[in-house]
Amino acid sequence: RIVIQKKEDDKHMFGLFGKKPDFMTLLQEAKGNKDAVVIDVREPDEYVQGHVPGSINIPTSQINTVNYAKDTPLYLYCLSGGRSKMAMGFLEQKGFQNVKNMGAIGQYQGELEK
């Protein structure tokens, strides 16, 4: 006979291994925090073709120029989520404590700013 015990941790475990927050959820989170900075890490020519309103452009190749306070909430995105993941790793190595990868701009629901 197998007995499965439900632990109080189950909800927390799901949070660790469940679905990660999506682009729009993270964008809403960023908009709800006056200190948050949304950064498009694509190249300038990609940024001018259309970006999330209110975002700033700091390409992955220049991510070392970020000079916000180490506890500033930073929300990163790019075309597919790969460059923003790489930039997030770099920023975390530099001591930034509140960096989130929003993923791919294709998940953005709304009008892009040009």
C-alpha positions in Angstrom: 0.0 0.0 0.0 1.3 3.4 -0.9 0.4 6.4 1.2 0.8 9.9 -0.2 1.1 12.5 2.4 0.2 16.1 1.4 2.7 18.5 2.6 2.3 22.2 3.2 5.2 22.7 0.8 3.3 21.4 -2.2 2.2 24.8 -3.4 5.7 26.2 -3.0 7.2 23.2 -4.9 4.8 23.9 -7.8 6.0 27.5 -7.8 9.6 26.2 -8.3 8.8 23.7 -11.0 5.5 25.0 -12.4 5.0 27.4 -15.2 7.1 30.5 -15.0 5.3 33.9 -15.1 4.7 35.0 -18.6 5.7 38.2 -20.4 2.5 40.1 -19.7 2.4 39.1 -16.0 6.0 40.3 -15.6 5.2 43.5 -17.5 2.3 44.3 -15.2 4.5 43.6 -12.2 7.1 46.1 -13.6 4.5 48.7 -14.3 3.2 48.4 -10.7 6.7 49.3 -9.4 7.8 52.9 -9.9 11.5 51.9 -9.5 11.3 49.1 -12.1 13.2 49.5 -15.4 12.1 47.5 -18.5 15.1 46.9 -20.7 15.0 45.7 -24.4 18.4 44.0 -24.9 18.1 43.7 -28.7 20.3 45.7 -31.0 19.3 49.4 -31.7 18.1 48.5 -35.3 15.7 45.9 -33.8 14.5 48.3 -31.1 13.5 51.1 -33.5 11.4 48.6 -35.5 9.1 48.2 -32.5 9.5 47.9 -28.7 7.4 47.7 -25.6 6.2 51.3 -24.7 8.3 52.6 -21.8 11.2 50.3 -22.3 14.7 51.5 -22.8 17.3 49.9 -25.1 20.5 48.6 -23.7 21.8 45.9 -26.1 23.3 42.7 -24.6 26.7 43.8 -26.0 26.5 47.0 -23.8 24.8 45.4 -20.7 28.0 46.2 -18.7 27.0 49.9 -18.9 24.0 49.4 -16.6 24.6 51.6 -13.6 21.4 51.4 -11.6 21.4 50.6 -7.9 22.0 46.9 -7.3 18.5 46.4 -5.9 16.7 48.1 -8.8 14.1 45.8 -10.3 15.3 45.1 -13.9 13.0 43.4 -16.4 14.7 42.2 -19.6 13.4 41.0 -22.9 14.6 40.4 -26.4 13.4 38.6 -29.6 13.3 35.0 -28.3 14.4 35.2 -24.6 18.0 34.0 -25.2 19.8 37.3 -25.1 17.8 38.5 -22.2 18.6 35.3 -20.3 22.3 35.9 -21.1 22.1 39.5 -20.0 20.3 38.5 -16.8 23.2 36.1 -15.9 25.7 38.8 -16.5 23.8 41.3 -14.3 23.4 38.8 -11.5 27.2 38.1 -11.6 27.7 41.9 -11.3 25.6 41.8 -8.1 22.2 42.9 -9.3 19.7 41.2 -7.0 16.4 41.8 -8.7 16.6 40.8 -12.4 13.9 39.0 -14.3 13.9 37.6 -17.8 10.5 38.5 -19.4 11.4 36.4 -22.5 10.3 37.0 -26.1 8.8 40.3 -27.3 6.4 38.1 -29.5 4.5 37.4 -26.3 3.7 41.1 -25.8 0.0 41.8 -26.3 -0.4 45.4 -27.3 0.9 48.0 -29.7 4.6 48.3 -30.1 6.1 51.8 -29.9 8.4 52.9 -32.8 
